[in-house]
Amino acid sequence: MALTTAQPGRPTVVLVHGAFAESASWAGVIAILADDGYPTVAVANPLRSVRHDADYLRAVLTGIDGRSSWSATRTAGW
């Protein structure tokens, strides 16, 4: 899981990859968001099952400090 430094007053952006990708696929997006001062988390989605992955993501989201978090998904070829 990649994590950038939190900025006061900015929501944390949570990026979750889909199948045939990995958290590193968000590197370009993370760089842009970091330049704009947004703390960012790229979750290393384990891709085991819907339930397992949802539980894992829930645990990650629970551990994020701050007033809010956003999520996005990425699919292969996107």
C-alpha positions in Angstrom: 0.0 0.0 0.0 1.4 3.4 -1.0 0.6 6.4 1.3 1.4 10.0 0.7 1.7 12.6 3.5 -1.5 14.1 4.9 -2.3 17.8 4.4 -4.5 19.6 6.9 -8.1 20.1 5.6 -7.6 17.8 2.6 -9.6 14.6 2.2 -7.7 11.4 1.7 -8.0 10.0 -1.8 -8.2 6.2 -1.8 -7.3 4.4 -5.0 -8.2 0.7 -5.5 -7.1 -1.2 -8.5 -9.1 -3.9 -10.3 -8.1 -7.2 -11.9 -4.9 -7.4 -13.9 -3.4 -4.4 -12.2 -1.6 -3.5 -9.0 -1.4 -0.5 -6.7 1.7 0.8 -8.5 -0.5 1.4 -11.5 -1.7 4.5 -9.7 1.8 6.1 -9.5 1.0 8.8 -12.1 -2.3 9.7 -10.4 -0.7 9.7 -7.0 2.0 12.2 -8.3 -0.7 14.6 -9.6 -2.7 14.4 -6.4 0.4 14.8 -4.2 1.4 17.9 -6.2 -2.1 19.3 -5.5 -1.7 18.5 -1.8 -4.0 15.6 -1.5 -3.0 12.7 0.8 -3.4 9.5 -1.2 -3.6 5.8 -0.4 -3.2 3.2 -3.2 -4.6 0.0 -1.8 -2.9 -3.3 -2.7 -6.1 -5.1 -3.4 -5.5 -8.8 -2.7 -8.0 -10.0 -5.4 -9.0 -13.2 -3.4 -12.8 -12.9 -3.4 -15.3 -10.1 -3.2 -15.9 -10.6 0.5 -12.2 -10.9 1.3 -11.3 -7.9 -0.7 -14.1 -5.8 0.8 -13.0 -6.8 4.3 -9.5 -5.8 3.5 -10.5 -2.5 2.0 -12.7 -1.8 5.0 -9.8 -2.4 7.3 -7.6 0.0 5.3 -10.4 2.7 5.3 -10.9 2.3 9.1 -7.2 3.1 9.6 -7.2 6.4 7.7 -7.3 9.5 9.8 -9.1 12.5 8.6 -12.5 14.0 7.9 -13.3 12.0 4.7 -11.9 9.6 2.1 -12.8 9.1 -1.5 -12.4 5.9 -3.6 -11.8 5.1 -7.2 -11.4 1.9 -9.1 -9.2 1.0 -12.0 -9.7 -1.9 -14.4 -7.4 -3.5 -16.9 -6.8 -1.4 -20.0 -8.3 1.7 -18.5 
